Structures are given as C-alpha cells and as structure tokens.
Amino acid sequence: MAEAEAFYGGVLGLPKEGIANEDWVEYQAGSLTIGLDSAPFLPPQGEPQCEIRIGLAVEDVEAAVRELRVKGIEPAIEPILGHEPCDIAGIRDPFGNLIMLHRRTDGTVG
C-alpha cells in the first residue's frame, strides 16, 4: 500500500480524498475516484483475471512524460502524437497496471 500511495499521491500528484485507512485509500483525478485496496482479489475459479486500465487526460502528453521521467518513471508506451482520436503515452504503476496519458485531438476532455 505504501508503494501505491507513493506512486499515485507522490509521482502522479493526485490528491488523497475520501476514505483512507490501512486497507483502502482514495485519490481524486478530476471527477474520477481511484480506490486502492490492499486486499488481494481472487476471481471465482475458472474466471479470468482482468487488468484495469486508467486513462488520465493531460494538457500535453510529451510534457507529462518529461515530468514523469524526471521522477524516475519511464513510459511503457512512448508518446504517439497525431493518433486519432488522441495523443497518447502509457506508464505502468508499481503493480503493472497500464495508465494511459492522453489528450484528445478534438479538444474535448474525458
């Protein structure tokens, strides 16, 4: 949990809001709440595990990647600009979950 908090709160700079205890903590990313749970998730036998992907809108994908590199985070997906419908790059949290950084080319946010 400490490693997750250091990444989401420290590296990404998301504010901690909502519930926070030794097993659960919430971070705000705009209108999205990211809840981190320290309890392992075990799907029912025979059910596939799923990977959670998070997309975070940023003003400038290249600038966001530069800022993260300064903090020691290398992209899992280098910036791809001019990609429809958005400029994108990808990083991984300490647990391997893919986080997409994106800026929609039409100027909308989401």
Summary of the structure (lengths in Angstrom):
residues: 110
radius of gyration: 15.0
end to end distance: 27.5
largest distance: 43.6
contacts: 261
relative contact order: 0.17
helix: 18%
strand: 35%
